[in-house]
Amino acid sequence: MGNEARLFRCGFVGVLGQTNVGKSTFLNAVMGEKLLITSARPQSTRNSIRCVRTTDASQIVFVDTPGLHRPRNRLGRHLMREASRSMRDVDVVVYMVEPWRTVHEVDRAALARLTRDERPVLVLVNKIDRARGGDLEETLLAYAELEVVTELIPMSAVTGQGLDEAVATIVAHLPESPPLYPAETRCDRTESFQIEEIIREKVMEVTYEEIPYSLAVHVKWLREREDGLVEIQAEIIVDRDSQKGILIGRGASRVRSIGARARRDIERLLRRHVFLQIVVAVRHGWTRSDAEIRELTGAA
């Protein structure tokens, strides 16, 4: 028995769910570090991002997707196309919900579309630390009635309760396969993309208007000097002149706050000291142009 080869499991796991159910928080917890931005604002995730978790026995390639919602404009429709496209080739679907006692209509419709194939659908009931009374029990009973659901796992991405069980269940449903990525791979996106996401997250932290839905971030250049300092110039793009003024703030106070917060996280990402310059530009109506949406959201 000691000579038996150890079974290695590997595959793609699509993470779906409505906006703000905690998909990015869950993935950051599973990965053990902050790879994805988080925000209380809906639709903070705009792209399908692959996070790779490798152990001696398995490799999970998580595919994070934009939160499901009813799109109201071209940008919203683009986000839903991204989410749908990302699910085409995954081996396992992880669908995240909250303990809201009943099956939400958005979830019912999304899960119904998943009945067309035979992939396992694991429903993670997140935020159980916030559940009261019979919230969790009623939610588990409601989703258990859906034919498409393979397994139900209650958990909390914030406290870690149920997290190990969720990961073990995901691994158990992966196909037997050698690893697809080198063991050291953690994310399939470039450093520039991750920096853009960090800055976008800080804009959402600092501003409370509708700006988060109308902004994009573009790293214009990134270079390392001989003394090791990394110089970065990034552009925050909005679609109205009034939004530029809000972002800059009185005496440039807001854009300085955004830059200071972003620089700390970028330095943790790059493990180097950073000089960050942020400029704010206006591209009128970019959220209504398919070509500009593709360009500014990093879509394929």
Buried (B, 14 or more C-beta within 10 A) or exposed (E): EEEEEEEBBBBBBBBBBBBBBBBBBBBBBBBEEBBBBBBEBBBBBBBBBBBBBBEEEBBBBBBBBBBBBEBEEBBBEBBBEBBBEBBEEBBBBBBBBBBBBEBBEBBEEBBEEBEEEEBBBBBBBBBBBEBEEEBBEBBBEBBEEBEBBBBBBBBBBBEEBBBEEBBEBBBEBBEEEEBBBEEEBBBBBEBBBBBBBBBBBBBBBBBEEEBBBBBBBBBEEBEEEEEEEBEBBBBBBBBBEEBBEBBBBEEEEBBBBBBEBBBBBBBEBBEEEBEBEBEBEBBEEBBEBEEBBEBBBBBE
